[in-house]
């Protein structure tokens, strides 16, 4: 995908994708993604990219075009988008929401105390605001859309901080949560502080469900798109 070039969101901290000078967007990419989705017979597709801060809209229009192309070629598929924060550009955010994805995913990644260390360009409260604004926009234009976020564990956060992050996500309308073990991509990345036992992941899942999340994936191997098709907005009907 032409959206795949990282532009400086703490890449040397936890992300294994190399930074690079971004190439121009590929005009035919939305159609190619749609064709691939159809050929693979996907029932649930996750459309994602790293930050494109070099673009005025952060790549939002390209996300929207890809969503519409996939929808046109695959009317029954559930479309999930995993997006950056667009620097809280509400015009850019609205472009994505207007394309009507069923699931809107933006990862909080870590607890508030660790955000400056883990996500040097991103901000904890800004990510929450993106999730909240996405939900409000969808409701205002009558788009049926679920919001989703994810946390990496094992970076030195406390259990209480995890529970606070859950509460913050729920206060901002988030309905689906993923929690997985942070793994160090290389020696140039942040070290793992703790390896979380599967039993603890199970306990955290139960606490999240008690807090009102409608679907939770929690385990050492879980990532933001882990078994994404296990949840469908139709489950809420």
Secondary structure, DSSP 4 states (H G I P E B T S, - for coil): -TT--B-SSSTTTT--SPB-PPPPPPTTHHHHHHHHHHHHT-SEEEEE----TTSTTTTHHHHHHHHHHHHHH-TT-EEEEE---GGG-HHHHHHHHHT--SEEE---BS-HHHHHHH-SS--HHHHHHHHHHHHHHHHHTT---EEEEEEEE-SS--HHHHHHHHHHHHHTT--EEEEEE----STTSPPP-----HHHHHHHHHHHHHTT-SEEEESTT--TTTTGGG--GGGG-
